[in-house]
Amino acid sequence: MEHSEPFMSRAIPSQSQRQTRELKAVSDIAWAVSRSLDLQSTLEVGIRETLKTVGAEAGCVVLLQGKPPRWMIAAYRSVDQELLRRLEEAVRGDESWPAAEGAALDVLALQSVSDGMKEAMREAGFHSFTVLPLQSSMGVFGMVLAASREERLLGLQSIGALMTVSEQLGTAIENARLHQEVQQELAERKRAEEALREANARLNTLIEAIPDVTYFKDAQGRNLVVNKAFEKLVGLGKETILGKTDEEILPPRLAEQCRTSDEEAIKCRKPIRIEEQMIDDKGNKIFFDTIKLPLLDDQGNVTGLVGVSRDITERKRVEEEIKRRNEELAALNAIAATVSSSPNLQEILDRALDKVLEISGLEVGSMYLLDQQAQELVLATCRGVPEEFADEVRTLKVGESL
């Protein structure tokens, strides 16, 4: 009697076993991708767990990235460099996306790029494939392509389980992408803040190095930035000055001048140059050459004002001295011209006295000549002196006062 080979059949999993396996696959991926919000880590964990779940040997994650969005291979597993190069060529060569600016990703676009990638993998010896679309609340944004060298059905899970895996992985990747964008934004903000701090430090160093009184005000006239020269002028420290208006820290007359010139600069919306003055504690006049410039935003609204005031008191003194000297020289030249052009002594004396009074800014004066024999001063000419008084002082003894 021949013993026939016992009949062997592949065990068919029961519905409960299949459901248990599906739940475990979903749970494994959920646990794996929830451990990190790092995008690359999430992608690598996602492709690894997906390949394990569907029973595939190799695969990759393809995402729409950039502006305008383009297909890019974001992660891969068990793919050599040559195959990766061919897959990238297939992705770049696909012209199904973007169909139009702002257009939503559709099934045909997803199928088009996956077909090109499948062809590249077939040439590399892969025969079985499965594609899981990646989607979130914003819609489909990519896919997972899994492949096997064996000719078999990839994944025994039901369509419902695979869709759950797809949605779960898609949400995890989208969360990681959002987290990455937030981190990039925070990093950029931090760099911007650091750059702003450095710029402010350089600006503050520059302002402090300026010997002239320098200040920035807001639109309400409050002092926001002042330098040491400003502190010295008002005799107050920054902690007292900042946030205060000129009326609160300057002498009333100077504060009024500053407010008037501030309003003029703001009204003109262009730089102005004016001369200002104040009286110091000792009663001395101090003159300033001031330039003021309104600060405008992109809409042309005034946001503040910057001013630089240079102490020109010494320059004014020198200018006045030069002016006085020039007037004296002019008077002497005029007297000399009169002497050379006129033989009349009285005319010479009259013109000389007129020039002396003009230079000195006086209205009353007299000129005496010495009578050496009589040792008397004799009145030669006068201006602004009453006739009665002139008669009384027409002659004076040498050493006698009026």
C-alpha positions in Angstrom: 0.0 0.0 0.0 1.5 3.3 -1.1 1.6 6.0 1.4 0.6 9.1 -0.2 2.2 12.4 0.9 -0.1 13.9 3.4 -2.1 16.8 2.1 -0.6 20.2 3.2 -2.4 23.4 3.0 -1.3 27.0 3.9 -3.0 28.0 7.0 -5.5 30.8 6.4 -5.6 33.3 9.2 -8.9 33.7 11.0 -10.6 37.1 11.0 -9.6 37.6 14.6 -6.0 36.9 13.9 -6.1 39.3 10.9 -7.7 42.0 13.0 -5.1 41.5 15.8 -2.3 41.8 13.2 -3.8 44.9 11.8 -4.2 46.5 15.2 -0.6 45.6 16.1 0.7 47.2 12.8 -1.3 50.4 13.4 -0.1 50.4 17.1 3.6 49.8 16.1 3.6 52.7 13.6 1.7 55.0 16.0 4.2 54.3 18.8 7.2 54.6 16.5 6.3 57.9 14.9 5.1 59.5 18.2 8.6 59.3 19.8 10.0 62.2 17.9 8.9 65.5 16.2 12.1 65.6 14.1 11.0 65.3 10.5 13.9 63.2 9.3 13.5 60.8 12.2 9.8 60.5 11.6 10.3 59.8 7.9 12.9 57.1 8.6 10.8 55.4 11.3 7.7 55.7 9.1 9.3 54.0 6.1 10.9 51.3 8.3 7.7 50.4 10.1 5.6 50.6 6.9 7.8 48.2 5.1 7.7 45.8 8.1 3.9 46.1 8.2 3.2 45.4 4.5 6.0 42.8 4.3 8.2 44.7 1.8 12.0 44.8 1.4 12.6 48.3 0.1 10.8 51.6 -0.3 10.9 55.4 -0.1 8.8 58.3 1.0 8.0 60.9 -1.6 6.8 64.3 -0.6 5.7 67.6 -2.3 8.1 70.2 -1.0 9.2 73.7 -1.8 7.6 76.7 -3.6 6.4 75.9 -6.1 5.9 72.4 -4.8 7.9 69.6 -6.5 8.2 65.9 -5.9 11.2 65.0 -3.8 12.4 61.7 -2.2 12.5 62.6 1.5 13.6 59.2 2.9 14.4 55.7 1.6 15.3 52.2 2.9 17.3 49.3 1.3 17.8 51.4 -1.9 21.3 51.5 -3.3 22.8 54.7 -4.8 22.2 53.7 -8.4 18.5 52.9 -7.8 18.1 56.1 -5.8 19.6 58.1 -8.7 17.1 56.5 -11.1 14.2 57.1 -8.7 15.2 60.7 -8.4 15.3 61.0 -12.2 11.8 59.5 -12.4 10.5 62.0 -9.8 12.2 65.0 -11.4 11.0 63.9 -14.9 7.4 63.7 -13.9 5.4 66.7 -15.3 2.1 65.9 -13.9 2.6 68.3 -11.0 2.0 71.1 -10.4 -0.9 71.1 -12.8 -1.5 74.8 -12.0 -0.5 77.2 -9.3 -2.4 76.3 -6.1 -4.0 73.2 -7.6 -4.9 70.4 -5.3 -3.0 67.1 -5.6 -5.2 64.5 -7.3 -5.1 60.7 -7.8 -3.8 60.9 -11.4 -0.8 63.0 -10.3 0.0 60.5 -7.5 -0.4 57.5 -9.9 1.8 59.2 -12.6 4.8 59.7 -10.3 4.4 56.2 -8.7 4.3 54.6 -12.1 7.6 56.1 -13.1 9.2 55.0 -9.9 7.8 51.5 -10.2 9.3 51.2 -13.6 12.7 52.2 -12.2 12.4 49.6 -9.4 11.3 46.8 -11.9 14.5 47.4 -13.8 16.3 46.9 -10.5 14.7 43.5 -9.9 11.6 44.4 -7.9 8.3 42.8 -8.8 5.7 43.6 -6.2 4.6 47.1 -5.1 2.1 48.9 -2.9 1.5 52.6 -2.7 0.2 54.3 0.4 -0.9 58.0 0.0 0.1 60.4 2.8 -2.6 62.7 3.8 -3.5 65.0 6.7 -6.3 67.5 7.3 -4.8 69.6 4.5 -5.2 66.8 2.0 -2.8 64.4 0.2 0.8 65.7 0.2 2.9 62.6 -0.7 3.1 58.8 -0.7 5.0 55.8 0.5 6.2 53.3 -2.2 7.0 49.8 -0.9 8.5 47.1 -3.1 9.5 43.4 -2.9 11.6 41.3 -5.2 9.1 38.4 -4.8 6.0 38.2 -6.9 3.4 38.3 -4.1 0.7 40.4 -2.6 2.2 43.0 -0.3 0.4 43.3 3.0 -2.3 41.0 4.1 -4.1 43.8 5.9 -7.5 45.0 4.8 -7.9 48.2 2.9 -9.3 49.9 6.0 -6.1 49.0 8.0 -3.8 50.3 5.3 -5.7 53.5 5.0 -5.5 53.9 8.8 -1.7 53.4 8.6 -1.6 55.9 5.7 -3.5 58.6 7.6 -1.6 57.9 10.8 1.8 58.2 9.1 0.6 61.2 7.1 -0.5 63.0 10.2 2.8 62.2 12.0 4.8 63.5 9.0 2.7 66.6 8.7 3.1 67.3 12.4 6.9 66.9 12.1 6.9 69.2 9.1 5.0 71.8 11.0 7.3 71.4 14.0 10.3 71.8 11.7 8.8 75.0 10.2 8.2 76.3 13.7 11.7 75.5 14.7 13.1 77.1 11.6 11.0 80.2 12.2 12.1 80.3 15.8 15.7 79.9 14.7 15.3 82.7 12.1 13.7 84.9 14.7 16.5 84.2 17.1 19.1 85.1 14.5 17.1 88.2 13.6 17.0 89.2 17.3 20.7 88.5 17.7 21.4 90.6 14.6 19.2 93.3 16.0 21.0 93.3 19.3 24.4 93.5 17.5 23.2 96.3 15.3 21.8 98.2 18.4 25.1 97.6 20.2 27.1 99.0 17.2 24.6 101.9 16.9 24.9 102.6 20.6 28.7 102.6 20.4 28.6 105.0 17.5 26.1 107.3 19.2 28.2 107.4 22.4 31.3 108.2 20.4 29.7 111.3 18.8 30.8 114.4 20.8 27.7 116.3 19.8 24.4 116.1 21.7 22.5 113.2 19.9 19.0 111.9 20.6 16.1 109.9 19.3 12.5 110.7 20.1 9.3 108.9 19.5 6.3 110.5 17.8 5.1 111.9 21.2 8.4 113.6 21.8 9.7 111.2 24.4 13.5 110.7 24.5 14.2 107.0 23.6 18.0 107.2 23.0 20.5 109.8 24.2 24.3 109.9 24.4 26.7 111.1 27.1 26.9 114.6 25.6 23.1 114.9 26.1 23.4 113.7 29.7 26.2 116.3 30.4 24.1 119.1 28.9 21.0 118.5 31.1 23.0 117.2 34.1 20.9 114.0 34.4 21.6 110.3 33.8 19.9 108.1 31.2 17.7 106.5 33.7 16.1 109.9 34.4 16.1 111.1 30.8 14.7 108.2 28.9 10.9 108.2 28.5 10.7 112.0 29.3 9.9 114.9 27.0 12.1 118.0 26.7 9.7 120.0 28.8 10.4 117.6 31.7 14.2 117.8 31.5 15.3 121.1 29.7 15.1 124.7 30.7 11.7 126.2 29.7 13.1 128.5 26.9 15.2 125.8 25.3 12.4 123.2 25.7 10.1 125.6 23.8 12.7 126.1 21.1 13.1 122.3 20.7 9.4 121.6 20.6 8.9 124.3 17.9 11.8 122.9 15.8 10.5 119.4 16.3 7.1 120.4 15.0 8.7 122.2 12.0 10.8 119.1 11.1 7.7 116.8 11.3 5.6 119.2 9.3 8.2 119.5 6.6 9.0 115.7 6.6 12.6 116.5 5.7 15.8 117.5 7.5 16.0 121.0 8.9 18.9 123.0 10.3 18.4 125.6 12.9 20.4 127.6 15.6 19.3 127.2 19.2 20.6 128.8 22.4 20.3 128.4 26.1 21.6 130.0 29.3 23.8 127.8 31.5 24.0 127.8 35.3 26.5 130.7 35.2 24.4 132.9 33.0 26.4 132.3 29.9 24.8 132.0 26.5 25.4 128.6 24.8 24.7 128.3 21.0 23.9 125.1 19.2 23.8 124.3 15.5 21.1 121.7 15.3 20.0 119.2 12.5 16.7 117.4 12.9 15.4 114.6 10.8 11.9 113.0 11.1 11.7 109.2 11.0 9.0 107.8 8.7 7.6 104.3 8.3 6.8 102.6 5.0 3.4 104.4 4.8 5.0 107.7 5.4 3.7 108.1 8.9 6.0 109.9 11.4 7.3 107.4 14.0 9.9 109.7 15.7 12.7 112.1 15.2 16.5 112.1 15.4 18.5 115.2 16.3 22.2 116.2 16.5 23.1 119.5 18.3 26.7 120.9 18.1 27.9 123.4 20.6 29.0 126.4 18.4 29.5 128.9 21.3 33.3 129.2 20.7 32.7 129.5 17.0 30.2 132.2 17.5 32.7 134.0 19.8 35.4 133.8 17.2 33.0 135.0 14.5 32.0 138.0 16.6 35.7 138.7 17.4 36.5 138.6 13.7 33.6 140.7 12.9 34.6 143.3 15.5 38.2 143.3 14.2 37.0 143.7 10.7 34.9 146.7 11.7 37.8 148.2 13.5 40.0 147.8 10.5 37.3 149.3 8.3 37.0 152.3 10.6 40.7 152.8 10.7 40.9 152.5 6.9 38.1 155.1 6.6 39.9 157.4 9.0 43.1 156.9 7.1 41.3 157.6 3.9 39.8 160.8 5.3 43.2 162.0 6.6 44.8 161.4 3.2 42.0 163.0 1.3 41.1 166.0 3.4 43.4 168.7 4.9 40.5 169.8 7.1 41.3 168.8 10.7 37.7 169.2 11.9 36.4 167.0 9.2 39.0 164.3 10.1 38.0 164.5 13.8 34.3 164.3 13.0 34.7 161.3 10.8 37.0 159.6 13.3 34.5 160.1 16.1 31.7 158.8 14.0 33.6 155.6 13.2 34.5 155.0 16.8 30.9 155.3 17.9 29.8 153.0 15.0 32.3 150.3 16.0 31.4 150.5 19.8 27.7 150.7 19.2 27.3 153.9 21.1 25.4 157.1 20.4 27.1 159.6 22.7 30.8 160.5 22.6 33.3 163.4 22.4 36.9 163.9 21.3 39.4 166.3 23.1 42.7 167.6 21.9 45.5 168.5 24.3 46.7 172.1 24.6 50.1 171.5 25.9 50.9 175.1 26.7 47.8 175.5 28.9 47.8 171.9 30.0 44.1 171.7 29.1 42.0 169.3 27.1 39.9 171.2 24.5 36.7 169.8 23.1 37.2 169.2 19.4 34.0 167.5 18.4 31.1 165.6 20.0 28.0 163.6 19.2 24.8 163.3 21.2 26.0 165.7 23.9 23.5 168.5 24.9 24.8 171.9 24.0 24.6 173.2 27.6 26.7 170.3 28.9 29.1 170.7 26.0 29.7 174.3 27.0 30.4 173.3 30.6 33.0 170.7 29.6 34.5 172.5 26.6 37.8 172.7 28.4 39.2 170.3 31.1 42.3 170.4 33.2 44.6 167.5 32.6 43.7 164.9 35.2 40.3 166.4 35.8 37.3 164.1 35.4 33.9 165.1 34.1 
